[in-house]
Amino acid sequence: MLSNTTDQAAATAIPASQQATGLADGAALIASLTRVLAEWTAPEFLTAVAAREGVALDPGAITMITILSHNGPLRPSHLATNMVTGASNISKIVGRLSSAGLVERVADPTDARAQRVQLSTAGHKVAASLVRAGNGLVDQLLDGWPERDCAEFTRLLAKFEKSTIVLAAQLGNKP
């Protein structure tokens, strides 16, 4: 129950959907998340962060190496779904990475007619460099934050990630 008329007036200005979650400014959260995602996925940003660890790859290659590092070998069709792109683009990226010795095509153990793409030994080394670059980025972004704030941010972001995964499954975006 709200204790005074100021609180009641503020509550009526907040949409009911946001009141239910206790989120007073959902638009500001969406704007911040959109901005962070836009920055972090911008081609120039991706390549500049990777370059900090000596990785000189295009954004599509960086993304594919990251996905393969997290998920293991995948069929090209699954890579296309994860990267939100078409089969021809996946084929081009796999070709570039294969020529560079960073990925290899292997038989799919569940279907002899199909192939999977997996990181080579050199590809795993590049993936480790990308992790170091990402860790350095986070360290730089959180520089000067009190340790307590960093821990709380990490905890809350993990909670938000879990909620996102659950909702994505409910919406049918993920198996």
C-alpha positions in Angstrom: 0.0 0.0 0.0 1.3 3.5 -0.9 1.9 5.7 2.1 1.2 9.2 0.7 -0.4 11.0 -2.2 3.0 11.7 -3.9 3.7 8.0 -4.1 0.2 7.4 -5.4 0.6 10.0 -8.1 3.9 8.6 -9.1 2.4 5.1 -9.3 -0.4 6.2 -11.5 2.1 7.6 -14.0 3.8 4.2 -14.3 2.1 1.7 -16.6 0.6 -1.2 -14.7 3.0 -3.7 -16.4 6.0 -1.8 -15.0 4.3 -1.4 -11.5 3.9 -5.2 -11.3 7.6 -5.7 -11.7 8.7 -2.7 -9.7 10.4 -1.3 -12.7 9.8 2.5 -12.7 11.5 3.2 -16.0 11.3 0.4 -18.4 11.9 2.7 -21.4 15.2 3.9 -19.9 16.3 0.2 -19.4 15.4 -0.7 -23.0 17.2 2.4 -24.3 20.3 1.5 -22.3 20.3 -2.1 -23.4 19.7 -1.1 -27.0 22.6 1.3 -26.9 25.0 -1.3 -25.3 24.0 -4.0 -27.8 24.4 -1.5 -30.7 27.9 -0.6 -29.5 29.1 -4.1 -28.7 27.9 -5.5 -32.0 29.1 -2.7 -34.2 31.7 -4.0 -36.7 34.3 -1.3 -35.7 33.9 -2.1 -32.0 34.2 -5.9 -32.5 37.3 -5.6 -34.6 38.9 -3.0 -32.3 38.4 -5.1 -29.2 39.7 -8.2 -30.9 42.7 -6.3 -32.2 43.8 -5.6 -28.6 44.8 -9.2 -28.5 46.3 -9.3 -31.9 43.3 -10.9 -33.6 42.7 -9.4 -37.1 39.4 -10.8 -38.3 36.2 -9.4 -39.7 33.1 -9.2 -37.5 31.4 -12.2 -39.0 34.5 -14.4 -38.4 34.8 -13.1 -34.8 31.1 -13.9 -34.2 31.4 -17.4 -35.7 34.5 -18.3 -33.6 32.8 -17.1 -30.5 29.7 -19.2 -31.2 31.8 -22.3 -32.0 33.8 -21.8 -28.9 30.7 -21.7 -26.7 28.7 -24.4 -28.5 31.2 -26.7 -30.0 30.8 -28.1 -33.6 27.7 -27.0 -35.4 26.0 -27.6 -38.8 26.2 -24.6 -41.1 22.4 -24.2 -40.8 22.7 -23.9 -37.0 25.4 -21.3 -37.4 23.2 -19.3 -39.8 20.4 -19.4 -37.2 22.7 -18.3 -34.4 24.3 -15.5 -36.5 20.9 -14.4 -38.0 22.2 -14.7 -41.6 21.9 -16.8 -44.7 23.6 -20.0 -45.8 25.7 -18.2 -48.5 27.2 -15.8 -45.9 28.0 -18.7 -43.6 29.7 -20.5 -46.4 31.8 -17.5 -47.2 32.8 -17.0 -43.5 33.6 -20.7 -43.1 35.7 -20.6 -46.3 37.7 -17.6 -45.0 38.2 -19.2 -41.6 39.1 -22.6 -43.1 41.7 -21.0 -45.4 43.2 -19.3 -42.3 43.3 -22.7 -40.6 40.9 -21.6 -37.8 38.0 -24.0 -38.6 37.5 -27.3 -40.2 34.6 -29.2 -41.6 34.0 -32.6 -40.0 31.4 -35.3 -40.6 28.3 -35.0 -38.4 28.2 -38.2 -36.2 24.4 -38.2 -36.3 24.0 -37.9 -40.1 26.7 -39.1 -42.4 25.3 -36.9 -45.2 25.9 -33.7 -43.1 28.9 -31.8 -42.0 29.7 -29.7 -38.9 32.1 -26.8 -38.6 34.4 -26.9 -35.6 37.4 -24.9 -34.4 40.8 -26.1 -35.2 43.6 -26.0 -32.6 44.6 -22.6 -34.0 40.9 -21.5 -33.8 40.7 -22.4 -30.1 43.8 -20.2 -29.5 42.0 -17.3 -31.3 38.9 -18.0 -29.2 41.0 -17.8 -26.1 42.5 -14.4 -27.3 38.9 -13.1 -27.9 38.0 -14.1 -24.3 41.1 -12.2 -23.0 40.1 -9.2 -25.1 36.6 -9.4 -23.7 37.9 -9.7 -20.2 40.1 -6.6 -20.8 37.1 -4.7 -22.1 35.0 -5.5 -19.1 37.9 -4.6 -16.8 38.2 -1.2 -18.5 34.5 -0.6 -18.5 34.2 -1.3 -14.8 37.4 0.5 -13.8 36.7 2.7 -10.8 33.5 0.9 -9.8 33.5 -0.3 -6.2 33.9 -4.0 -5.9 30.4 -4.3 -4.3 28.8 -2.6 -7.4 30.7 -4.9 -9.8 29.5 -8.0 -7.9 25.9 -6.7 -7.7 25.9 -5.8 -11.4 27.2 -9.3 -12.3 24.6 -10.9 -10.1 21.7 -8.9 -11.5 22.9 -9.3 -15.1 23.0 -13.1 -14.6 19.5 -13.0 -13.2 18.3 -10.9 -16.2 20.0 -13.4 -18.6 18.2 -16.3 -17.0 14.9 -14.5 -17.3 15.6 -13.8 -21.0 16.5 -17.4 -21.7 13.2 -18.6 -20.1 11.2 -16.1 -22.0 12.9 -16.9 -25.3 12.0 -20.6 -24.7 8.4 -19.7 -23.9 8.2 -17.6 -27.1 9.5 -20.4 -29.2 12.8 -18.8 -30.1 14.9 -21.6 -28.6 14.4 -25.3 -28.2 
